[in-house]
Amino acid sequence: MQYVSTRGSAPALGFEDVTLAGLASDGGLYVPESWPSFSPDDIRALAGLSYVETAVRVMAPFVTGSLGEEELRELCEAAYGRFSHDAVTPLVQLDHRHWLLELFHGPTLAFKDVALQLLGELFERFLSRREDHLTIVGATSGDTGSAAIDAVAGRAKVDIFMLHPEGRVSDVQRRQMTTVRAPNVYNIAIDGSFDDAQALVKAMFNDADFSRRFNLSAVNSINWARLMAQVVYYFYAAVRLGAPERPVAFSVPTGNFGDVFAGYVAAQMGLPVARLMVATNVNDILHRALSEGDYSQGQVVPTATPSMDIQVSSNFERLLFDAGGRDGKALAQQMHGFEASKAMRLTNAQRDGASKLFASTRVDADGMTMAMRWAYDAAGQIIDPHSAIGLAAARAMDVDPSVPVVTLATAHAAKFRDAVERATGTRPPLPPRVGDLFAREESYAKLPGTFEAVTAYVAERATPRA
Ligand SMILES: *Cc1c(COP(=O)(O)O)cnc(C)c1O
């Protein structure tokens, strides 16, 4: 499988190169040259398969030329063997038509583990082949940082430096990062906001000498391999609810548009997806874009769902490219316009292409709280605030009543205990697998939010390229 850039001028690359590169050299994102196609019989044949076997079947066409089937199976077994539920992503029934797809049974209690555990395995495999080394530098508002650190801790070919804004991530999130003891893991608390931390990371990537010397790499959701890993659970869930005979709708709490774009990919591959609901909190750029064609950046408002407090959605470009007719040169112009003015209109082709599958809903704090209470009253389920945004939108969805509606539950309620307690009066306990989190010793550096301080810290500890 070859991959092309959404901006039309970077060279086409195979899966291995795309995984290690992250962003394309023209500033675009990589997407498969064409979508693999699954017939109804191919989908029927997934019935009853384990999560790992489903993953091998669904991902195999995306990795041809880079990984054989047996290698892919080994990597999936290693990645998903670390989940605490045998089904990896189990379905839970809420009422006669609403279901939760629980994506939080990985080591750090949020759905990002599903993709990052596999990405850790892929990095190790590809870097060993090349006898190369990577330095991952990232900024996190919580979930990506802990999932990425867990995925690469102790690996020989990778060092990771993770910046978080001091005092602005939850205690559980911070401890999941700072109590990991491995010689290749470095946590840095920055005196500043998440945007300051993010700007420092960007500045390091833009410093071409620094970036080359340490072979910098990113783990944010622009990496194609992360999206690919997320396509699997759409198949896994839909097959259990009757696909290919019966179509299924999904509601997805959305920030960077990675998770819901994976659902779009599943539909392009032939999975009968009746509707994809893009559920946003009050930071609603995606809702405005999909309902009115207005993609203009506002101010980020902090909410109880920090992983969705986003005003620019990095993966949306992939949808604009594919739904708008795959014209990379035109999209490059459109995106440069957006980068300059912080606003753009979707073209008619992009709007029509998107409206075939997507709907969108903006959910405020009251809507979120009501969904949490409903899940508890209807089915005894304590859900996290992000999942509640998805569930509120799912319950407002306009689809044929015979279609099952699956809400993606993206985090364990215990990861956001304070917000859950405020909304429901119940404080969810930490699951046993992270039980001693508050007894473990923390270790992290505190640095001022300056380029000089952070680059000096990294340069002293990272492994330069041979
Ligand atoms: C990252 C995250 C999201 C948003 O996912 P995107 O792929 O960025 O749209 C939603 N919920 C939780 C708990 C997350 O960590």
The ligand as an SDF file (V2000), in Angstrom:
LIG
                    3D

 15 15  0  0  0  0  0  0  0  0999 V2000
   -8.2990   12.3520   22.6760 C   0  0  0  0  0  0  0  0  0  0  0  0
   -9.6350   12.1590   23.3020 C   0  0  0  0  0  0  0  0  0  0  0  0
  -10.8290   12.4790   22.6270 C   0  0  0  0  0  0  0  0  0  0  0  0
  -10.8600   13.0890   21.2330 C   0  0  0  0  0  0  0  0  0  0  0  0
  -10.3850   12.2120   20.2570 O   0  0  0  0  0  0  0  0  0  0  0  0
   -9.9330   12.7690   18.8110 P   0  0  0  0  0  0  0  0  0  0  0  0
   -9.3750   11.6070   18.0950 O   0  0  0  0  0  0  0  0  0  0  0  0
   -8.9010   13.8380   19.1220 O   0  0  0  0  0  0  0  0  0  0  0  0
  -11.1430   13.3420   18.1720 O   0  0  0  0  0  0  0  0  0  0  0  0
  -12.0350   12.2060   23.2740 C   0  0  0  0  0  0  0  0  0  0  0  0
  -12.0570   11.7000   24.5280 N   0  0  0  0  0  0  0  0  0  0  0  0
  -10.9400   11.3930   25.2200 C   0  0  0  0  0  0  0  0  0  0  0  0
  -11.0460   10.8360   26.6030 C   0  0  0  0  0  0  0  0  0  0  0  0
   -9.6820   11.6100   24.6310 C   0  0  0  0  0  0  0  0  0  0  0  0
   -8.5640   11.3090   25.3280 O   0  0  0  0  0  0  0  0  0  0  0  0
  1  2  1  0
  2  3  1  0
  2 14  2  0
  3  4  1  0
  3 10  2  0
  4  5  1  0
  5  6  1  0
  6  7  2  0
  6  8  1  0
  6  9  1  0
 10 11  1  0
 11 12  2  0
 12 13  1  0
 12 14  1  0
 14 15  1  0
M  END
$$$$
